[in-house]
Amino acid sequence: MDTVHLHHQGNERRPLLVIDDFWPDPEMLREDAAALRMGEIGPHYPGVRAEVPGRLAETMRRKIAPLLATHFGFDPAPAVSEAYYSLVTTPPAALAPIQRLPHFDGVEPRRIALLLFLGHGAQGGTAFYRQRETGFESVDADRLDRFKATLEEGVRTHGMPDPAYIAGDTPLYEQIALQPGAFNRALVYPGNTLHCAHLPPEVVLSADPLAGRLTLNLFLFDD
């Protein structure tokens, strides 16, 4: 981890870490992903995934634990909840309604997401959003009901977005930050922040892990 940058995003000043040169052997991770059988896991992700070996996920958790203590106040670091190699494969026209909107991983306060970019070439990035009507940039248990009700009312008023990856402001959401992806760059942020993949047209949506937009997603969470 040669370079670590701390950002505080939006009105809520939520912390986000950008870590370049994150993993000592990223090509090994690419080869590992290519050797696994990927499939659809859940309705939210617009592509295919394979589980990351548990020992590798735990090693990554330990690697970022000092940063979580320093910048997020999480000491000890939350436990590994899930970890996947992920490959975006869904063309924009085929996106399900839920895949066209910003999302959050969970409402729990001790929830962390790590996104490691493992593709060469254009990777897009991750964008962060504010719900216009409420001003929410993150969703906790106290905000959840209002967030959902506001979203439902907004969809009734404006309709669902056209089939496309979200890019910039919409009638329901305002983009507050965009963190570009790059090979072996990790983003670390609270999992209850509103975010979505940023996938401009130049990003290749290939089913080949060695050619497409491959990432490693590590989710940490405990009560």
C-alpha positions in Angstrom: 0.0 0.0 0.0 2.3 2.7 -1.3 -0.3 5.5 -1.6 -3.3 6.1 0.6 -5.6 9.1 0.2 -8.4 10.0 2.5 -11.5 11.8 1.1 -14.5 13.2 3.0 -17.4 13.2 0.6 -20.6 15.2 0.4 -22.4 17.1 3.1 -22.2 14.2 5.5 -18.4 14.1 5.0 -18.3 10.4 4.9 -14.8 8.9 4.8 -13.4 7.1 1.8 -9.9 5.7 1.3 -8.3 5.4 -2.1 -5.4 3.0 -2.0 -3.1 2.6 -5.0 -0.8 -0.4 -5.4 -3.0 -2.2 -2.9 -2.1 -5.9 -3.5 1.5 -7.2 -3.9 0.6 -9.6 -6.7 -2.6 -8.5 -8.4 -1.9 -10.7 -11.4 -2.2 -13.7 -9.1 -5.7 -12.5 -8.2 -6.7 -12.2 -11.9 -5.5 -15.7 -12.5 -7.3 -17.0 -9.5 -10.6 -15.4 -10.7 -10.1 -16.8 -14.2 -9.8 -20.3 -12.8 -13.1 -20.2 -10.9 -16.6 -20.8 -12.2 -18.6 -17.6 -12.0 -22.3 -17.3 -11.8 -25.1 -15.0 -10.9 -25.4 -14.3 -7.2 -28.4 -12.3 -6.2 -30.6 -9.8 -8.2 -28.5 -6.7 -7.6 -25.2 -7.2 -9.3 -25.2 -6.7 -13.1 -22.9 -9.6 -13.9 -21.4 -12.8 -12.5 -19.4 -13.6 -9.3 -17.3 -16.3 -7.6 -16.5 -16.5 -4.0 -13.0 -15.4 -2.9 -11.2 -18.0 -0.7 -11.7 -17.3 3.0 -8.1 -17.1 3.8 -7.5 -14.5 1.2 -10.4 -12.4 2.4 -9.2 -12.6 5.9 -5.7 -11.5 4.9 -7.2 -8.5 3.2 -9.2 -7.6 6.2 -6.1 -7.7 8.4 -4.3 -5.6 5.8 -6.8 -2.7 6.1 -7.5 -3.1 9.8 -5.0 -0.4 10.9 -6.6 2.0 8.4 -10.1 1.2 9.6 -9.0 2.0 13.2 -7.3 5.3 12.2 -9.9 6.7 9.7 -13.2 5.0 10.6 -12.8 4.4 14.4 -13.3 0.7 14.0 -11.0 -1.1 16.3 -11.1 -4.1 16.1 -12.0 -4.2 12.4 -15.4 -5.8 11.5 -15.3 -9.4 10.5 -15.5 -10.7 6.9 -19.1 -11.1 5.8 -18.7 -11.8 2.1 -16.0 -11.6 -0.6 -16.4 -12.1 -4.3 -14.6 -11.8 -7.6 -17.1 -9.8 -9.7 -17.3 -9.3 -13.4 -19.8 -6.9 -15.0 -21.4 -8.5 -18.0 -24.9 -7.1 -18.4 -25.4 -4.7 -21.3 -27.2 -1.5 -20.4 -30.4 -2.4 -22.3 -30.7 -5.6 -20.2 -30.4 -4.0 -16.8 -33.1 -4.8 -14.2 -34.9 -1.8 -12.7 -33.0 -2.2 -9.4 -29.7 -2.1 -11.2 -30.3 1.4 -12.6 -30.4 3.1 -9.2 -27.8 3.9 -6.5 -27.9 1.4 -3.7 -26.4 0.8 -0.2 -25.0 -2.5 1.1 -26.7 -2.4 4.5 -27.9 -0.1 7.2 -25.5 -1.3 10.0 -23.0 1.3 11.3 -20.1 -1.2 11.4 -20.3 -2.2 7.7 -17.3 -1.6 5.4 -16.9 -2.2 1.6 -13.6 -2.7 -0.1 -13.6 -2.6 -3.9 -10.4 -3.6 -5.7 -10.1 -2.9 -9.4 -8.3 -5.8 -11.2 -9.0 -5.1 -14.8 -6.6 -3.5 -17.3 -7.8 -0.8 -19.5 -10.8 1.5 -18.8 -12.4 0.6 -15.5 -14.9 3.4 -15.0 -15.1 3.8 -11.2 -17.6 4.2 -8.4 -20.0 7.2 -8.0 -21.6 8.3 -4.8 -25.0 9.9 -4.6 -27.5 12.0 -2.5 -31.2 11.4 -2.5 -32.5 14.8 -3.6 -35.8 14.9 -1.6 -34.3 13.8 1.7 -30.7 14.9 1.3 -29.6 11.4 2.5 -26.1 10.4 1.4 -26.2 7.3 3.6 -29.0 5.1 5.0 -29.1 3.8 8.6 -31.9 2.0 10.4 -33.5 5.3 11.4 -33.6 6.6 7.8 -34.6 3.4 6.1 -38.4 3.8 6.1 -38.2 7.4 4.9 -35.7 6.6 2.2 -37.9 3.8 0.8 -41.0 5.9 0.9 -39.3 8.8 -0.8 -37.9 6.5 -3.5 -41.3 4.9 -4.2 -42.9 8.3 -4.4 -40.1 9.5 -6.7 -40.6 6.6 -9.0 -44.3 7.2 -9.2 -43.7 10.8 -10.1 -40.7 10.5 -12.5 -40.9 6.8 -13.6 -38.0 4.3 -13.5 -34.8 5.4 -15.3 -34.4 4.1 -18.8 -32.3 0.9 -19.1 -28.7 2.3 -18.7 -26.0 2.5 -16.1 -26.5 5.6 -14.0 -24.2 8.4 -15.0 -24.4 11.7 -13.1 -27.5 13.5 -11.8 -31.0 12.2 -12.2 -34.4 13.5 -11.1 -34.1 11.4 -7.9 -30.4 11.5 -7.1 -27.5 14.0 -7.3 -24.0 12.7 -7.8 -21.8 14.0 -5.0 -18.5 12.3 -5.9 -16.8 10.1 -8.5 -13.8 7.9 -7.7 -12.1 6.6 -10.8 -11.0 3.0 -11.0 -7.4 1.9 -11.9 -5.6 -1.4 -11.9 -4.8 -2.5 -8.3 -6.6 0.5 -6.8 -8.8 -0.2 -3.8 -11.7 2.0 -2.5 -12.7 1.5 1.1 -15.9 3.2 2.3 -18.9 2.7 4.7 -21.3 0.2 3.2 -24.4 2.3 4.1 -23.4 5.1 1.7 -25.4 5.5 -1.5 -23.3 4.4 -4.4 -23.3 2.8 -7.8 -20.8 1.6 -10.4 -19.7 4.2 -12.9 -19.5 2.4 -16.3 -19.0 4.7 -19.3 -19.3 3.2 -22.8 -15.5 2.6 -23.1 -15.6 0.0 -20.3 -15.5 -3.5 -21.8 -18.3 -5.8 -20.6 -16.6 -9.1 -21.3 -17.4 -12.5 -19.7 -13.7 -13.2 -19.7 -12.2 -12.2 -16.3 -8.9 -11.4 -18.0 -10.5 -9.0 -20.5 -13.4 -7.5 -18.7 -14.2 -5.2 -15.7 -13.0 -7.5 -13.0 -13.1 -6.4 -9.3 -12.7 -8.0 -5.9 -15.4 -7.0 -3.5 -14.8 -7.5 0.2 -17.6 -6.8 2.7 -16.9 -6.5 6.4 -19.7 -6.4 8.9 -20.5 -7.1 12.5 -23.0 -5.8 15.1 
